[in-house]
């Protein structure tokens, strides 16, 4: 399958145009909308989400992963293969955590270019066609050149910030819950938040954190919106207390 992981949004033409390319060039391959509303133009929080959510997909799978504020610049276009999962997108740190956490990984620079390549929509013109080739014919069919990916050593292994706010107002962090100390609370928005197993374990209106279904520490309010109650946004700091 092919999974879309982008900041393109579902409104407007962008996601639809990418899916049209995939339908034409990889007919019969399922296309999954994983994220279309990643923090716009911000590869860093997206990198932590990609590392957590991609592991839910059993190989073979190809991710069209595009959060690309440098589109049209000298940044390279790359393919990463990590533990059997393929990732196609820009070299801007988006794959840093996937590479760091993988037992085995390799990478290529995408040397192929289409006849028509717009300056501002490489997701449609470059990354989608390469993903279609990978999904239908494997890595050897895409014109790829083995390369070393530029790494972002300054980014921590786990990010103590809000990286995503979902439809319900819950706020995901870049922290893996399993690595937090037993009994740890989180502090953000001027509040100390205890851990709970799930929403029903706390009274309505209570803010807390829990391990979400993909292993990240997530902040929520039972029957409320954590982002409004605590004044959270992507990038808000989170302390472990």
N, CA, C and O of each residue as an XYZ file, in Angstrom:
964
protein
N       0.844     -1.188      0.000
C       0.000      0.000      0.000
C       0.879      1.236      0.000
O       2.078      1.168      0.269
N       0.258      2.372     -0.308
C       0.913      3.670     -0.257
C       0.183      4.509      0.791
O      -1.043      4.612      0.765
N       0.937      5.105      1.708
C       0.351      5.929      2.762
C       0.776      7.372      2.561
O       1.956      7.654      2.352
N      -0.183      8.288      2.624
C       0.098      9.707      2.465
C       0.296     10.346      3.833
O      -0.535     10.195      4.728
N       1.401     11.057      3.980
C       1.778     11.692      5.237
C       2.236     13.101      4.873
O       3.410     13.319      4.575
N       1.298     14.065      4.898
C       1.589     15.393      4.356
C       0.944     16.500      5.187
O       0.154     16.255      6.098
N       1.320     17.734      4.827
C       0.667     18.913      5.390
C      -0.205     19.591      4.341
O      -0.487     20.784      4.452
N      -0.639     18.839      3.315
C      -1.371     19.428      2.192
C      -2.798     19.819      2.539
O      -3.362     20.706      1.898
N      -3.389     19.187      3.529
C      -4.788     19.421      3.849
C      -5.717     18.633      2.933
O      -5.319     18.180      1.860
N      -6.957     18.479      3.373
C      -7.966     17.788      2.552
C      -8.798     18.783      1.758
O      -9.430     18.413      0.769
N      -8.804     20.050      2.186
C      -9.457     21.095      1.405
C      -8.504     21.538      0.299
O      -7.285     21.502      0.466
N      -9.067     21.951     -0.822
C      -8.222     22.374     -1.927
C      -7.753     21.192     -2.762
O      -8.128     20.053     -2.481
N      -6.934     21.444     -3.791
C      -6.648     20.431     -4.802
C      -5.469     19.523     -4.502
O      -5.300     18.521     -5.197
N      -4.638     19.821     -3.494
C      -3.304     19.225     -3.428
C      -3.319     17.723     -3.161
O      -2.680     16.960     -3.887
N      -4.040     17.292     -2.130
C      -4.098     15.856     -1.843
C      -4.759     15.108     -2.996
O      -4.317     14.021     -3.367
N      -5.803     15.679     -3.556
C      -6.480     15.032     -4.679
C      -5.579     14.866     -5.887
O      -5.648     13.843     -6.568
N      -4.734     15.848     -6.168
C      -3.838     15.733     -7.314
C      -2.776     14.658     -7.096
O      -2.434     13.928     -8.027
N      -2.256     14.555     -5.879
C      -1.302     13.492     -5.574
C      -1.958     12.124     -5.746
O      -1.356     11.215     -6.319
N      -3.178     11.974     -5.258
C      -3.876     10.689     -5.373
C      -4.206     10.358     -6.822
O      -4.248      9.185     -7.195
N      -4.439     11.371     -7.637
C      -4.690     11.131     -9.053
C      -3.454     10.549     -9.733
O      -3.569      9.629    -10.542
N      -2.271     11.078     -9.410
C      -1.031     10.534     -9.960
C      -0.847      9.088     -9.527
O      -0.489      8.238    -10.343
N      -1.086      8.801     -8.262
C      -0.922      7.435     -7.761
C      -1.921      6.486     -8.418
O      -1.571      5.349     -8.737
N      -3.149      6.933     -8.622
C      -4.156      6.089     -9.264
C      -3.773      5.766    -10.697
O      -4.025      4.660    -11.176
N      -3.166      6.723    -11.381
C      -2.771      6.516    -12.766
C      -1.526      5.638    -12.876
O      -1.446      4.790    -13.765
N      -0.557      5.832    -11.982
C       0.727      5.171    -12.122
C       0.874      3.924    -11.257
O       1.790      3.130    -11.471
N      -0.012      3.741    -10.286
C       0.003      2.528     -9.461
C      -1.420      2.019     -9.310
O      -1.918      1.912     -8.189
N      -2.092      1.699    -10.431
C      -3.487      1.261    -10.361
C      -3.617     -0.012     -9.537
O      -2.811     -0.934     -9.662
N      -4.628     -0.045     -8.707
C      -4.872     -1.218     -7.880
C      -4.142     -1.221     -6.559
O      -4.420     -2.073     -5.714
N      -3.216     -0.301     -6.345
C      -2.497     -0.220     -5.069
C      -3.309      0.651     -4.111
O      -3.608      1.799     -4.439
N      -3.672      0.134     -2.936
C      -4.448      0.959     -2.003
C      -3.658      2.195     -1.565
O      -2.458      2.115     -1.303
N      -4.343      3.329     -1.489
C      -3.741      4.577     -1.025
C      -4.449      4.985      0.264
O      -5.665      5.173      0.288
N      -3.674      5.116      1.324
C      -4.211      5.392      2.655
C      -3.905      6.827      3.045
O      -2.756      7.259      2.947
N      -4.907      7.570      3.483
C      -4.701      8.916      4.017
C      -4.338      8.787      5.496
O      -5.217      8.601      6.338
N      -3.053      8.885      5.811
C      -2.632      8.790      7.209
C      -2.730     10.167      7.868
O      -3.525     10.352      8.790
N      -1.945     11.120      7.413
C      -2.051     12.512      7.864
C      -2.106     13.400      6.635
O      -1.298     13.242      5.720
N      -3.045     14.328      6.603
C      -3.048     15.394      5.600
C      -2.942     16.762      6.264
O      -2.868     17.787      5.586
N      -2.936     16.769      7.601
C      -2.980     18.031      8.342
C      -1.815     18.146      9.314
O      -1.978     18.651     10.425
N      -0.647     17.683      8.904
C       0.539     17.861      9.729
C       0.818     19.354      9.928
O       0.372     20.172      9.123
N       1.546     19.720     10.983
C       1.884     21.137     11.168
C       2.533     21.708      9.909
O       3.588     21.239      9.480
N       1.911     22.702      9.331
C       2.297     23.177      8.004
C       3.723     23.718      7.986
O       4.081     24.600      8.767
N       4.526     23.170      7.078
C       5.883     23.661      6.880
C       6.825     23.391      8.028
O       7.838     24.078      8.164
N       6.515     22.386      8.880
C       7.332     22.136     10.080
C       7.777     20.672     10.112
O       7.090     19.833     10.693
N       8.919     20.357      9.494
C       9.382     18.967      9.454
C       9.704     18.383     10.827
O       9.576     17.175     11.024
N      10.121     19.221     11.782
C      10.561     18.671     13.071
C       9.444     17.944     13.817
O       9.620     16.762     14.112
N       8.302     18.568     14.146
C       7.253     17.799     14.827
C       6.758     16.638     13.981
O       6.415     15.584     14.517
N       6.716     16.819     12.651
C       6.265     15.733     11.778
C       7.178     14.528     11.857
O       6.712     13.397     11.724
N       8.471     14.741     12.072
C       9.422     13.631     12.133
C       9.105     12.682     13.286
O       9.250     11.468     13.145
N       8.678     13.220     14.415
C       8.346     12.382     15.570
C       7.040     11.626     15.337
O       6.897     10.481     15.767
N       6.102     12.256     14.668
C       4.864     11.565     14.315
C       5.118     10.451     13.316
O       4.558      9.362     13.443
N       5.959     10.714     12.323
C       6.251      9.696     11.314
C       6.896      8.473     11.943
O       6.539      7.343     11.609
N       7.837      8.685     12.844
C       8.512      7.557     13.491
C       7.526      6.716     14.295
O       7.638      5.491     14.318
N       6.566      7.355     14.950
C       5.597      6.617     15.766
C       4.533      5.936     14.921
O       4.217      4.768     15.147
N       3.981      6.648     13.955
C       2.829      6.128     13.224
C       3.207      5.188     12.094
O       2.406      4.329     11.725
N       4.391      5.322     11.539
C       4.785      4.411     10.457
C       4.961      2.992     10.960
O       4.786      2.046     10.192
N       5.299      2.819     12.219
C       5.534      1.469     12.752
C       4.246      0.663     12.824
O       4.293     -0.561     12.947
N       3.108      1.319     12.750
C       1.831      0.614     12.753
C       1.610     -0.146     11.446
O       0.814     -1.083     11.399
N       2.316      0.259     10.379
C       2.152     -0.335      9.057
C       3.144     -1.481      8.872
O       4.352     -1.302      9.022
N       2.620     -2.655      8.545
C       3.469     -3.806      8.277
C       3.998     -3.713      6.855
O       3.219     -3.477      5.932
N       5.303     -3.891      6.649
C       5.832     -3.883      5.276
C       5.199     -5.000      4.454
O       4.803     -6.027      5.006
N       5.100     -4.807      3.124
C       5.615     -3.678      2.350
C       4.642     -2.496      2.343
O       3.429     -2.660      2.211
N       5.211     -1.314      2.487
C       4.435     -0.084      2.442
C       5.355      1.035      1.982
O       6.547      1.033      2.290
N       4.802      1.987      1.245
C       5.549      3.155      0.784
C       4.847      4.399      1.319
O       3.645      4.572      1.118
N       5.589      5.256      1.994
C       5.043      6.511      2.502
C       5.435      7.658      1.570
O       6.615      7.859      1.282
N       4.445      8.400      1.106
C       4.704      9.679      0.463
C       4.675     10.697      1.597
O       3.607     11.116      2.043
N       5.861     11.089      2.057
C       5.999     11.917      3.252
C       6.496     13.295      2.826
O       7.656     13.458      2.448
N       5.609     14.282      2.890
C       5.950     15.597      2.347
C       5.531     16.702      3.318
O       4.354     17.039      3.445
N       6.530     17.245      3.989
C       6.411     18.525      4.694
C       7.643     19.276      4.218
O       8.751     19.001      4.678
N       7.468     20.208      3.314
C       8.577     20.612      2.450
C       8.660     22.133      2.280
O       8.409     22.646      1.190
N       9.012     22.859      3.357
C       9.110     24.313      3.208
C      10.215     24.743      2.248
O      10.207     25.880      1.775
N      11.170     23.851      1.951
C      12.253     24.184      1.034
C      12.024     23.719     -0.384
O      12.976     23.634     -1.160
N      10.781     23.411     -0.752
C      10.496     22.922     -2.103
C      11.025     23.905     -3.143
O      10.840     25.116     -3.025
N      11.688     23.362     -4.166
C      12.248     24.198     -5.212
C      13.643     24.711     -4.918
O      14.270     25.329     -5.778
N      14.145     24.460     -3.702
C      15.485     24.916     -3.330
C      16.498     23.802     -3.616
O      16.196     22.844     -4.328
N      17.695     23.940     -3.057
C      18.761     22.954     -3.284
C      18.603     21.712     -2.410
O      19.396     20.778     -2.535
N      17.607     21.673     -1.532
C      17.430     20.469     -0.717
C      17.187     19.269     -1.627
O      16.545     19.403     -2.668
N      17.695     18.097     -1.243
C      17.609     16.934     -2.114
C      16.281     16.201     -1.935
O      15.612     16.337     -0.911
N      15.918     15.428     -2.945
C      14.787     14.512     -2.878
C      15.352     13.118     -2.633
O      16.304     12.708     -3.297
N      14.768     12.384     -1.678
C      15.377     11.127     -1.253
C      14.335     10.035     -1.062
O      13.137     10.290     -0.937
N      14.845      8.802     -1.044
C      14.088      7.634     -0.613
C      14.846      7.019      0.560
O      16.064      6.850      0.497
N      14.137      6.692      1.609
C      14.700      5.977      2.758
C      13.976      4.652      2.881
O      12.752      4.587      2.766
N      14.736      3.599      3.116
C      14.148      2.290      3.434
C      14.579      1.940      4.846
O      15.775      1.848      5.123
N      13.621      1.745      5.741
C      13.898      1.441      7.141
C      13.066      0.242      7.556
O      11.841      0.327      7.646
N      13.733     -0.872      7.807
C      13.078     -2.106      8.247
C      11.947     -2.510      7.308
O      10.886     -2.945      7.754
N      12.181     -2.365      6.012
C      11.214     -2.807      5.020
C      10.171     -1.797      4.621
O       9.392     -2.042      3.701
N      10.138     -0.659      5.298
C       9.207      0.409      4.945
C       9.955      1.461      4.131
O      11.080      1.827      4.471
N       9.331      1.949      3.053
C       9.953      2.948      2.195
C       9.321      4.311      2.440
O       8.112      4.422      2.642
N      10.149      5.338      2.421
C       9.722      6.716      2.653
C      10.269      7.575      1.519
O      11.470      7.564      1.246
N       9.396      8.308      0.869
C       9.783      9.166     -0.253
C       9.472     10.601      0.128
O       8.350     10.909      0.530
N      10.469     11.494      0.004
C      10.209     12.880      0.367
C      11.472     13.714      0.365
O      12.495     13.305     -0.184
N      11.401     14.884      0.979
C      12.535     15.823      0.974
C      13.552     15.484      2.054
O      13.215     14.901      3.085
N      14.787     15.854      1.802
C      15.852     15.708      2.791
C      15.912     16.985      3.631
O      16.639     17.927      3.317
N      15.130     16.982      4.699
C      15.079     18.177      5.545
C      14.894     17.830      7.018
O      14.449     18.668      7.803
N      15.234     16.593      7.397
C      15.043     16.145      8.769
C      13.791     15.336      8.978
O      13.623     14.737     10.041
N      12.906     15.295      8.006
C      11.644     14.583      8.162
C      11.846     13.108      8.484
O      11.019     12.509      9.172
N      12.940     12.508      7.993
C      13.183     11.081      8.210
C      14.198     10.819      9.323
O      14.626      9.680      9.506
N      14.584     11.845     10.061
C      15.620     11.711     11.080
C      15.272     10.660     12.131
O      16.103      9.808     12.446
N      14.071     10.707     12.673
C      13.721      9.783     13.752
C      13.462      8.381     13.231
O      13.748      7.404     13.924
N      12.929      8.265     12.026
C      12.781      6.950     11.397
C      14.144      6.291     11.257
O      14.303      5.121     11.606
N      15.128      7.024     10.753
C      16.476      6.481     10.587
C      17.101      6.146     11.928
O      17.726      5.096     12.073
N      16.944      7.008     12.896
C      17.596      6.833     14.196
C      17.081      5.602     14.927
O      17.835      4.933     15.634
N      15.794      5.301     14.758
C      15.195      4.198     15.514
C      15.190      2.871     14.760
O      14.821      1.843     15.328
N      15.588      2.880     13.506
C      15.543      1.647     12.708
C      16.759      0.778     12.980
O      17.875      1.278     13.120
N      16.535     -0.530     13.055
C      17.656     -1.466     13.197
C      18.468     -1.529     11.913
O      19.691     -1.661     11.956
N      17.799     -1.437     10.779
C      18.478     -1.428      9.477
C      17.863     -0.336      8.623
O      16.648     -0.136      8.637
N      18.703      0.370      7.879
C      18.202      1.455      7.034
C      19.186      1.711      5.902
O      20.381      1.440      6.026
N      18.671      2.231      4.809
C      19.499      2.653      3.680
C      18.775      3.812      3.003
O      17.596      4.055      3.261
N      19.485      4.519      2.141
C      18.886      5.703      1.530
C      19.451      5.923      0.139
O      20.555      5.483     -0.184
N      18.667      6.613     -0.674
C      19.076      6.990     -2.020
C      18.669      8.441     -2.271
O      17.682      8.933     -1.725
N      19.443      9.100     -3.098
C      18.980     10.355     -3.673
C      18.183     10.029     -4.922
O      18.552      9.131     -5.679
N      17.104     10.744     -5.142
C      16.298     10.528     -6.332
C      16.939     11.308     -7.475
O      16.901     12.538     -7.501
N      17.527     10.578     -8.416
C      18.177     11.210     -9.562
C      17.196     11.476    -10.699
O      17.383     12.408    -11.480
N      16.154     10.657    -10.788
C      15.165     10.791    -11.869
C      14.394     12.094    -11.729
O      14.090     12.535    -10.621
N      14.086     12.696    -12.856
C      13.208     13.856    -12.886
C      12.176     13.676    -13.991
O      12.509     13.182    -15.068
N      10.936     14.066    -13.745
C       9.914     13.979    -14.786
C      10.149     15.042    -15.853
O      10.906     15.990    -15.647
N       9.497     14.870    -16.984
C       9.612     15.880    -18.051
C       9.153     17.245    -17.578
O       9.769     18.264    -17.893
N       8.066     17.259    -16.818
C       7.534     18.516    -16.286
C       7.609     18.461    -14.762
O       6.948     17.638    -14.129
N       8.413     19.338    -14.187
C       8.572     19.393    -12.735
C       8.330     20.831    -12.277
O       9.145     21.719    -12.524
N       7.209     21.042    -11.613
C       6.920     22.392    -11.129
C       7.890     22.758    -10.014
O       8.455     21.881     -9.360
N       8.076     24.029     -9.804
C       8.982     24.487     -8.743
C       8.388     24.310     -7.360
O       9.122     24.244     -6.374
N       7.050     24.233     -7.273
C       6.407     24.314     -5.964
C       5.584     23.094     -5.565
O       4.993     23.085     -4.485
N       5.531     22.047     -6.421
C       4.676     20.894     -6.075
C       5.399     19.590     -6.402
O       4.983     18.832     -7.278
N       6.494     19.345     -5.675
C       7.234     18.106     -5.875
C       6.470     16.902     -5.332
O       6.733     15.773     -5.744
N       5.532     17.123     -4.419
C       4.714     16.015     -3.935
C       3.962     15.345     -5.059
O       3.891     14.117     -5.113
N       3.401     16.128     -5.954
C       2.655     15.593     -7.094
C       3.583     15.146     -8.219
O       3.405     14.067     -8.785
N       4.576     15.978     -8.542
C       5.350     15.785     -9.774
C       6.527     14.831     -9.621
O       6.941     14.201    -10.595
N       7.075     14.716     -8.407
C       8.274     13.907     -8.205
C       8.059     12.781     -7.198
O       8.311     11.617     -7.507
N       7.599     13.117     -6.008
C       7.507     12.102     -4.959
C       6.419     11.069     -5.235
O       6.632      9.880     -4.999
N       5.263     11.496     -5.726
C       4.192     10.537     -6.024
C       4.594      9.559     -7.130
O       4.371      8.360     -6.961
N       5.179     10.002     -8.259
C       5.605      9.031     -9.272
C       6.657      8.045     -8.768
O       6.609      6.863     -9.108
N       7.602      8.519     -7.964
C       8.614      7.598     -7.421
C       7.973      6.604     -6.465
O       8.312      5.421     -6.484
N       7.057      7.067     -5.633
C       6.349      6.152     -4.734
C       5.564      5.116     -5.517
O       5.514      3.950     -5.125
N       4.948      5.526     -6.624
C       4.205      4.580     -7.462
C       5.137      3.509     -8.025
O       4.771      2.335     -8.076
N       6.330      3.903     -8.445
C       7.298      2.923     -8.959
C       7.708      1.940     -7.877
O       7.774      0.734     -8.114
N       7.978      2.454     -6.702
C       8.371      1.580     -5.599
C       7.268      0.593     -5.248
O       7.534     -0.579     -4.979
N       6.036      1.069     -5.251
C       4.906      0.219     -4.863
C       4.589     -0.844     -5.898
O       4.044     -1.896     -5.563
N       4.924     -0.579     -7.155
C       4.554     -1.520     -8.217
C       5.708     -2.365     -8.714
O       5.498     -3.481     -9.189
N       6.938     -1.846     -8.612
C       8.070     -2.569     -9.206
C       9.264     -2.715     -8.280
O      10.234     -3.374     -8.654
N       9.239     -2.128     -7.083
C      10.346     -2.267     -6.156
C      11.414     -1.207     -6.346
O      11.336     -0.376     -7.251
N      12.406     -1.251     -5.480
C      13.431     -0.203     -5.445
C      14.269     -0.156     -6.702
O      14.719      0.921     -7.095
N      14.495     -1.299     -7.350
C      15.383     -1.307     -8.506
C      14.791     -0.552     -9.696
O      15.522     -0.113    -10.583
N      13.470     -0.402     -9.713
C      12.827      0.225    -10.868
C      12.917      1.743    -10.810
O      12.833      2.400    -11.847
N      13.085      2.317     -9.616
C      13.229      3.764     -9.497
C      14.701      4.118     -9.704
O      15.586      3.421     -9.206
N      14.953      5.173    -10.420
C      16.332      5.564    -10.707
C      16.892      6.242     -9.463
O      16.707      7.441     -9.256
N      17.575      5.459     -8.645
C      18.015      5.924     -7.338
C      19.525      5.768     -7.204
O      20.120      4.843     -7.757
N      20.122      6.672     -6.475
C      21.561      6.672     -6.266
C      21.824      6.607     -4.766
O      21.371      7.466     -4.009
N      22.571      5.568     -4.338
C      22.841      5.407     -2.912
C      23.494      6.661     -2.353
O      24.369      7.252     -2.987
N      23.062      7.067     -1.153
C      23.565      8.324     -0.596
C      23.535      8.272      0.917
O      22.921      7.384      1.509
N      24.196      9.222      1.531
C      24.100      9.459      2.963
C      23.109     10.596      3.179
O      23.180     11.634      2.521
N      22.190     10.384      4.106
C      21.198     11.417      4.412
C      21.792     12.423      5.398
O      22.466     12.037      6.353
N      21.545     13.689      5.170
C      21.950     14.713      6.142
C      21.168     14.488      7.439
O      19.940     14.400      7.430
N      21.892     14.399      8.541
C      21.257     14.103      9.816
C      21.082     15.378     10.649
O      21.733     16.393     10.402
N      20.193     15.300     11.634
C      19.914     16.452     12.494
C      20.187     16.015     13.931
O      19.268     15.728     14.699
N      21.474     15.974     14.272
C      21.886     15.450     15.575
C      21.331     16.278     16.731
O      21.184     15.762     17.839
N      21.025     17.540     16.494
C      20.555     18.411     17.578
C      19.146     18.059     18.044
O      18.764     18.403     19.163
N      18.374     17.382     17.209
C      17.026     17.005     17.646
C      17.116     15.880     18.667
O      17.862     14.926     18.450
N      16.381     15.959     19.771
C      16.470     14.918     20.797
C      15.785     13.627     20.347
O      14.990     13.625     19.408
N      16.109     12.531     21.037
C      15.470     11.252     20.713
C      13.972     11.307     20.972
O      13.193     10.695     20.240
N      13.565     12.025     21.996
C      12.154     12.254     22.301
C      11.972     13.750     22.501
O      12.780     14.393     23.171
N      10.914     14.305     21.922
C      10.734     15.756     21.899
C       9.709     16.183     22.950
O       8.540     15.812     22.849
N      10.125     16.954     23.952
C       9.190     17.399     24.993
C       8.404     18.634     24.572
O       8.491     19.697     25.186
N       7.642     18.455     23.515
C       6.801     19.520     22.978
C       5.519     18.913     22.427
O       5.433     17.706     22.197
N       4.534     19.763     22.221
C       3.342     19.343     21.493
C       3.693     19.270     20.014
O       4.233     20.223     19.452
N       3.384     18.127     19.377
C       3.711     17.965     17.958
C       2.475     17.904     17.069
O       2.585     18.011     15.848
N       1.299     17.735     17.670
C       0.079     17.624     16.845
C      -1.131     17.792     17.744
O      -1.134     17.320     18.880
N      -2.153     18.456     17.246
C      -3.430     18.577     17.941
C      -4.497     17.974     17.046
O      -4.685     18.401     15.907
N      -5.195     16.976     17.574
C      -6.126     16.229     16.720
C      -7.514     16.860     16.692
O      -7.755     17.905     17.297
N      -8.413     16.204     15.979
C      -9.776     16.678     15.751
C     -10.532     16.908     17.063
O     -11.438     17.739     17.122
N     -10.162     16.176     18.103
C     -10.855     16.269     19.386
C     -10.224     17.295     20.331
O     -10.722     17.509     21.436
N      -9.141     17.922     19.902
C      -8.442     18.857     20.770
C      -7.420     18.213     21.668
O      -6.849     18.881     22.529
N      -7.171     16.908     21.486
C      -6.120     16.229     22.237
C      -4.766     16.636     21.665
O      -4.642     16.865     20.462
N      -3.763     16.726     22.513
C      -2.451     17.237     22.117
C      -1.401     16.141     22.266
O      -1.083     15.722     23.379
N      -0.864     15.680     21.135
C       0.180     14.664     21.162
C       1.526     15.322     21.416
O       1.798     16.420     20.929
N       2.359     14.641     22.181
C       3.728     15.082     22.394
C       4.671     14.222     21.553
O       4.269     13.212     20.975
N       5.923     14.645     21.498
C       6.954     13.839     20.848
C       7.647     12.895     21.805
O       8.756     12.438     21.527
N       7.014     12.592     22.931
C       7.574     11.704     23.948
C       6.972     10.310     23.822
O       5.754     10.157     23.727
N       7.831      9.299     23.824
C       7.336      7.914     23.864
C       6.972      7.579     25.299
O       7.808      7.664     26.198
N       5.717      7.196     25.509
C       5.209      6.989     26.864
C       5.964      5.887     27.599
O       6.182      5.983     28.806
N       6.360      4.853     26.886
C       7.027      3.718     27.529
C       8.369      4.096     28.136
O       8.880      3.379     28.996
N       8.950      5.218     27.700
C      10.256      5.635     28.206
C      10.159      6.636     29.354
O      11.181      7.030     29.917
N       8.955      7.047     29.704
C       8.790      7.986     30.814
C       8.868      7.247     32.144
O       8.470      6.085     32.225
N       9.376      7.902     33.192
C       9.492      7.245     34.497
C       8.129      6.808     35.029
O       7.112      7.456     34.782
N       8.129      5.714     35.753
C       6.896      5.236     36.376
C       6.332      6.321     37.297
O       7.048      6.875     38.130
N       5.074      6.607     37.139
C       4.438      7.607     37.983
C       4.691      9.041     37.580
O       4.307      9.963     38.301
N       5.337      9.251     36.427
C       5.655     10.612     35.997
C       4.388     11.379     35.644
O       3.439     10.830     35.084
N       4.400     12.655     35.987
C       3.365     13.585     35.521
C       3.989     14.468     34.448
O       5.211     14.578     34.347
N       3.138     15.088     33.656
C       3.588     16.058     32.664
C       3.074     17.434     33.055
O       1.990     17.570     33.622
N       3.863     18.444     32.745
C       3.452     19.812     33.044
C       3.462     20.632     31.763
O       4.453     20.661     31.034
N       2.345     21.296     31.502
C       2.237     22.199     30.353
C       1.023     23.087     30.563
O       0.112     22.732     31.312
N       1.006     24.221     29.917
C      -0.129     25.131     30.062
C      -0.355     25.584     31.485
O      -1.478     25.929     31.854
N       0.707     25.591     32.305
C       0.587     26.021     33.693
C      -0.056     25.006     34.610
O      -0.433     25.343     35.732
N      -0.190     23.765     34.159
C      -0.842     22.723     34.959
C       0.040     21.490     35.066
O       0.813     21.186     34.158
N      -0.080     20.789     36.173
C       0.563     19.488     36.368
C      -0.469     18.418     36.050
O      -1.550     18.398     36.637
N      -0.137     17.533     35.122
C      -1.116     16.575     34.621
C      -0.731     15.167     35.041
O       0.350     14.697     34.685
N      -1.590     14.480     35.791
C      -1.294     13.100     36.171
C      -1.527     12.150     34.994
O      -2.169     12.501     34.004
N      -0.998     10.964     35.131
C      -1.223      9.940     34.107
C      -2.502      9.174     34.419
O      -2.822      8.919     35.580
N      -3.227      8.813     33.366
C      -4.390      7.932     33.492
C      -4.333      6.920     32.362
O      -3.645      7.124     31.362
N      -5.056      5.836     32.531
C      -5.075      4.809     31.498
C      -5.923      5.210     30.309
O      -5.586      4.919     29.162
N      -7.036      5.887     30.599
C      -7.941      6.328     29.531
C      -8.865      7.405     30.084
O      -8.793      7.738     31.267
N      -9.717      7.941     29.252
C     -10.547      9.090     29.602
C     -11.460      8.814     30.791
O     -11.592      9.660     31.676
N     -12.080      7.661     30.823
C     -13.086      7.377     31.853
C     -12.499      7.211     33.245
O     -13.242      7.102     34.221
N     -11.174      7.189     33.349
C     -10.551      7.036     34.663
C     -10.498      8.350     35.447
O     -10.166      8.354     36.633
N     -10.824      9.460     34.785
C     -10.791     10.756     35.479
C     -12.156     11.417     35.344
O     -12.889     11.109     34.405
N     -12.518     12.319     36.257
C     -13.822     12.989     36.170
C     -13.913     13.883     34.940
O     -12.889     14.339     34.431
N     -15.131     14.141     34.455
C     -15.300     15.077     33.344
C     -14.652     16.427     33.653
O     -14.748     16.934     34.771
N     -13.991     16.999     32.642
C     -13.318     18.285     32.802
C     -11.901     18.194     33.322
O     -11.219     19.212     33.439
N     -11.437     16.975     33.642
C     -10.091     16.805     34.204
C      -9.061     16.638     33.094
O      -9.256     15.863     32.157
N      -7.973     17.369     33.213
C      -6.855     17.241     32.267
C      -5.894     16.168     32.774
O      -5.649     16.059     33.976
N      -5.356     15.381     31.849
C      -4.464     14.281     32.206
C      -3.628     13.929     30.990
O      -3.818     14.503     29.918
N      -2.703     12.991     31.147
C      -2.001     12.449     29.991
C      -2.116     10.930     30.004
O      -2.310     10.308     31.049
N      -1.995     10.362     28.832
C      -2.085      8.909     28.709
C      -1.224      8.456     27.534
O      -0.795      9.275     26.721
N      -0.976      7.168     27.447
C      -0.254      6.599     26.309
C      -1.251      6.341     25.194
O      -2.163      5.529     25.348
N      -1.081      7.033     24.067
C      -2.061      6.854     22.996
C      -1.823      5.553     22.246
O      -0.887      4.814     22.552
N      -2.656      5.281     21.279
C      -2.648      3.966     20.622
C      -1.414      3.730     19.770
O      -1.206      2.620     19.281
N      -0.587      4.761     19.584
C       0.652      4.603     18.834
C       1.885      4.860     19.694
O       2.983      5.070     19.178
N       1.687      4.842     21.013
C       2.814      4.865     21.930
C       3.295      6.231     22.369
O       4.246      6.319     23.145
N       2.668      7.305     21.899
C       3.079      8.649     22.302
C       2.320      9.104     23.548
O       1.172      8.717     23.766
N       2.973      9.925     24.354
C       2.289     10.568     25.472
C       1.386     11.657     24.908
O       1.836     12.557     24.199
N       0.101     11.555     25.241
C      -0.895     12.481     24.690
C      -1.638     13.149     25.831
O      -1.956     12.506     26.831
N      -1.917     14.435     25.685
C      -2.587     15.222     26.715
C      -4.040     15.427     26.308
O      -4.339     15.784     25.168
N      -4.931     15.197     27.256
C      -6.362     15.243     26.947
C      -7.131     15.816     28.138
O      -6.600     15.954     29.240
N      -8.382     16.139     27.884
C      -9.334     16.519     28.925
C     -10.568     15.655     28.726
O     -11.140     15.629     27.637
N     -10.979     14.955     29.758
C     -12.169     14.115     29.629
C     -13.386     14.990     29.316
O     -13.750     15.870     30.095
N     -14.002     14.731     28.166
C     -15.157     15.480     27.667
C     -14.833     16.965     27.434
O     -15.696     17.830     27.590
N     -13.621     17.234     27.073
C     -13.225     18.599     26.783
C     -12.096     18.618     25.768
O     -11.644     17.577     25.292
N     -11.653     19.825     25.450
C     -10.580     20.010     24.477
C      -9.334     20.519     25.204
O      -9.303     21.646     25.699
N      -8.318     19.673     25.258
C      -7.105     20.023     25.991
C      -6.456     21.270     25.426
O      -5.921     22.094     26.169
N      -6.503     21.408     24.111
C      -5.815     22.540     23.491
C      -6.466     23.845     23.919
O      -5.771     24.852     24.058
N      -7.786     23.862     24.133
C      -8.456     25.081     24.583
C      -8.303     25.273     26.090
O      -8.031     26.382     26.549
N      -8.474     24.214     26.849
C      -8.402     24.316     28.313
C      -7.016     24.736     28.771
O      -6.883     25.521     29.710
N      -5.979     24.217     28.113
C      -4.601     24.458     28.544
C      -3.879     25.491     27.674
O      -2.732     25.843     27.948
N      -4.547     25.969     26.637
C      -3.923     26.963     25.764
C      -2.743     26.410     24.982
O      -1.717     27.076     24.849
N      -2.884     25.199     24.466
C      -1.773     24.516     23.789
C      -1.794     24.772     22.296
O      -2.840     25.032     21.701
N      -0.606     24.690     21.706
C      -0.437     24.731     20.247
C       0.779     23.877     19.920
O       1.528     23.490     20.817
N       0.975     23.586     18.657
C       2.168     22.852     18.242
C       3.397     23.675     18.623
O       3.497     24.859     18.300
N       4.327     23.022     19.315
C       5.519     23.689     19.798
C       5.466     24.059     21.261
O       6.493     24.428     21.830
N       4.293     23.975     21.903
C       4.205     24.266     23.340
C       5.100     23.302     24.103
O       5.063     22.099     23.840
N       5.913     23.800     25.051
C       6.815     22.916     25.792
C       6.063     22.043     26.788
O       5.012     22.418     27.308
N       6.630     20.872     27.035
C       6.070     19.912     27.995
C       7.217     19.467     28.904
O       8.280     19.074     28.423
N       6.999     19.530     30.207
C       8.018     19.093     31.170
C       7.590     17.783     31.808
O       6.403     17.529     32.007
N       8.580     16.956     32.126
C       8.340     15.706     32.852
C       8.608     15.985     34.318
O       9.711     16.393     34.681
N       7.608     15.768     35.168
C       7.738     16.120     36.599
C       7.341     14.936     37.471
O       7.382     15.031     38.697
